[in-house]
Amino acid sequence: MWRVRNETEAGFRGISDIPGKVAFLYLAPPVDGAAHVTNRYAATSAAYRENSKLEWELSAQQADDEHWRRATAIFREHPWDDGEI
């Protein structure tokens, strides 16, 4: 029922957009920062700035798709290996 409600009310085909935001804002930046040997806080701050743009410029579904696309790209580029990070 929530899925139908979200699609009707917000044009979002899912139950929640939180998992995509968490992957983009909290999981991907530390991986990207560590891989590029930069400040992890700076990487997280940059993700928050990008998130603001995404949420203003795109629909809820488009923003969720973009969160997942960007997080997945980082994880594919820098696969996690126990001991690296």
ChimeraX commands (.cxc) that place a marker at each C-alpha (Angstrom):
marker #1 position 0.00,0.00,0.00 radius 0.5
marker #1 position 2.83,2.42,0.77 radius 0.5
marker #1 position 4.31,1.86,-2.66 radius 0.5
marker #1 position 1.03,2.78,-4.37 radius 0.5
marker #1 position 0.64,5.80,-2.09 radius 0.5
marker #1 position 4.17,7.02,-2.78 radius 0.5
marker #1 position 3.74,6.65,-6.52 radius 0.5
marker #1 position 0.41,8.47,-6.43 radius 0.5
marker #1 position 1.49,11.26,-4.10 radius 0.5
marker #1 position 5.15,11.79,-4.96 radius 0.5
marker #1 position 5.82,9.94,-8.20 radius 0.5
marker #1 position 8.25,7.68,-6.33 radius 0.5
marker #1 position 8.20,3.96,-7.13 radius 0.5
marker #1 position 9.33,2.56,-3.81 radius 0.5
marker #1 position 8.69,2.35,-0.13 radius 0.5
marker #1 position 11.44,4.76,0.98 radius 0.5
marker #1 position 14.23,6.85,-0.52 radius 0.5
marker #1 position 16.29,6.62,2.68 radius 0.5
marker #1 position 18.51,3.65,1.62 radius 0.5
marker #1 position 19.69,5.52,-1.47 radius 0.5
marker #1 position 20.43,8.65,0.54 radius 0.5
marker #1 position 22.32,6.64,3.17 radius 0.5
marker #1 position 24.44,4.94,0.50 radius 0.5
marker #1 position 25.21,8.28,-1.16 radius 0.5
marker #1 position 25.68,10.45,1.95 radius 0.5
marker #1 position 27.16,8.11,4.56 radius 0.5
marker #1 position 28.64,5.00,2.94 radius 0.5
marker #1 position 30.18,6.20,-0.33 radius 0.5
marker #1 position 32.05,9.37,0.81 radius 0.5
marker #1 position 34.38,7.62,3.30 radius 0.5
marker #1 position 35.24,5.01,0.66 radius 0.5
marker #1 position 35.89,7.69,-1.95 radius 0.5
marker #1 position 37.87,9.83,0.49 radius 0.5
marker #1 position 40.04,6.92,1.60 radius 0.5
marker #1 position 40.63,5.76,-1.96 radius 0.5
marker #1 position 41.78,9.22,-3.03 radius 0.5
marker #1 position 43.67,9.82,0.23 radius 0.5
marker #1 position 41.67,12.94,0.99 radius 0.5
marker #1 position 39.84,14.17,4.02 radius 0.5
marker #1 position 36.77,12.00,4.56 radius 0.5
marker #1 position 34.90,14.93,6.10 radius 0.5
marker #1 position 35.47,16.95,2.93 radius 0.5
marker #1 position 34.12,14.07,0.84 radius 0.5
marker #1 position 31.00,13.87,3.03 radius 0.5
marker #1 position 30.50,17.66,2.84 radius 0.5
marker #1 position 30.72,17.51,-0.95 radius 0.5
marker #1 position 28.12,14.73,-1.00 radius 0.5
marker #1 position 25.76,16.86,1.11 radius 0.5
marker #1 position 26.15,19.79,-1.30 radius 0.5
marker #1 position 25.43,17.49,-4.25 radius 0.5
marker #1 position 22.42,16.05,-2.42 radius 0.5
marker #1 position 20.93,19.53,-2.02 radius 0.5
marker #1 position 21.24,20.13,-5.76 radius 0.5
marker #1 position 19.74,16.75,-6.61 radius 0.5
marker #1 position 16.73,17.23,-4.37 radius 0.5
marker #1 position 16.01,20.71,-5.74 radius 0.5
marker #1 position 16.48,19.90,-9.41 radius 0.5
marker #1 position 15.06,16.38,-9.75 radius 0.5
marker #1 position 11.86,14.55,-8.90 radius 0.5
marker #1 position 11.91,12.21,-5.91 radius 0.5
marker #1 position 12.34,9.18,-8.18 radius 0.5
marker #1 position 15.06,10.80,-10.28 radius 0.5
marker #1 position 16.95,11.88,-7.16 radius 0.5
marker #1 position 16.75,8.37,-5.69 radius 0.5
marker #1 position 17.97,6.85,-8.96 radius 0.5
marker #1 position 20.84,9.36,-9.04 radius 0.5
marker #1 position 21.81,8.66,-5.41 radius 0.5
marker #1 position 22.05,4.95,-6.21 radius 0.5
marker #1 position 23.88,5.56,-9.50 radius 0.5
marker #1 position 26.55,7.72,-7.87 radius 0.5
marker #1 position 27.02,5.49,-4.81 radius 0.5
marker #1 position 27.23,2.37,-6.99 radius 0.5
marker #1 position 29.81,4.02,-9.24 radius 0.5
marker #1 position 32.04,4.75,-6.22 radius 0.5
marker #1 position 31.69,1.22,-4.88 radius 0.5
marker #1 position 32.48,-0.28,-8.29 radius 0.5
marker #1 position 35.51,1.97,-8.73 radius 0.5
marker #1 position 36.79,1.21,-5.22 radius 0.5
marker #1 position 35.72,-2.27,-4.14 radius 0.5
marker #1 position 36.09,-2.73,-0.42 radius 0.5
marker #1 position 38.83,-5.03,0.72 radius 0.5
marker #1 position 39.10,-5.89,4.40 radius 0.5
marker #1 position 42.09,-3.98,5.67 radius 0.5
marker #1 position 42.20,-1.24,3.01 radius 0.5
marker #1 position 39.88,1.15,4.77 radius 0.5
marker link #1:1,2 radius 0.2
marker link #1:2,3 radius 0.2
marker link #1:3,4 radius 0.2
marker link #1:4,5 radius 0.2
marker link #1:5,6 radius 0.2
marker link #1:6,7 radius 0.2
marker link #1:7,8 radius 0.2
marker link #1:8,9 radius 0.2
marker link #1:9,10 radius 0.2
marker link #1:10,11 radius 0.2
marker link #1:11,12 radius 0.2
marker link #1:12,13 radius 0.2
marker link #1:13,14 radius 0.2
marker link #1:14,15 radius 0.2
marker link #1:15,16 radius 0.2
marker link #1:16,17 radius 0.2
marker link #1:17,18 radius 0.2
marker link #1:18,19 radius 0.2
marker link #1:19,20 radius 0.2
marker link #1:20,21 radius 0.2
marker link #1:21,22 radius 0.2
marker link #1:22,23 radius 0.2
marker link #1:23,24 radius 0.2
marker link #1:24,25 radius 0.2
marker link #1:25,26 radius 0.2
marker link #1:26,27 radius 0.2
marker link #1:27,28 radius 0.2
marker link #1:28,29 radius 0.2
marker link #1:29,30 radius 0.2
marker link #1:30,31 radius 0.2
marker link #1:31,32 radius 0.2
marker link #1:32,33 radius 0.2
marker link #1:33,34 radius 0.2
marker link #1:34,35 radius 0.2
marker link #1:35,36 radius 0.2
marker link #1:36,37 radius 0.2
marker link #1:37,38 radius 0.2
marker link #1:38,39 radius 0.2
marker link #1:39,40 radius 0.2
marker link #1:40,41 radius 0.2
marker link #1:41,42 radius 0.2
marker link #1:42,43 radius 0.2
marker link #1:43,44 radius 0.2
marker link #1:44,45 radius 0.2
marker link #1:45,46 radius 0.2
marker link #1:46,47 radius 0.2
marker link #1:47,48 radius 0.2
marker link #1:48,49 radius 0.2
marker link #1:49,50 radius 0.2
marker link #1:50,51 radius 0.2
marker link #1:51,52 radius 0.2
marker link #1:52,53 radius 0.2
marker link #1:53,54 radius 0.2
marker link #1:54,55 radius 0.2
marker link #1:55,56 radius 0.2
marker link #1:56,57 radius 0.2
marker link #1:57,58 radius 0.2
marker link #1:58,59 radius 0.2
marker link #1:59,60 radius 0.2
marker link #1:60,61 radius 0.2
marker link #1:61,62 radius 0.2
marker link #1:62,63 radius 0.2
marker link #1:63,64 radius 0.2
marker link #1:64,65 radius 0.2
marker link #1:65,66 radius 0.2
marker link #1:66,67 radius 0.2
marker link #1:67,68 radius 0.2
marker link #1:68,69 radius 0.2
marker link #1:69,70 radius 0.2
marker link #1:70,71 radius 0.2
marker link #1:71,72 radius 0.2
marker link #1:72,73 radius 0.2
marker link #1:73,74 radius 0.2
marker link #1:74,75 radius 0.2
marker link #1:75,76 radius 0.2
marker link #1:76,77 radius 0.2
marker link #1:77,78 radius 0.2
marker link #1:78,79 radius 0.2
marker link #1:79,80 radius 0.2
marker link #1:80,81 radius 0.2
marker link #1:81,82 radius 0.2
marker link #1:82,83 radius 0.2
marker link #1:83,84 radius 0.2
marker link #1:84,85 radius 0.2
view
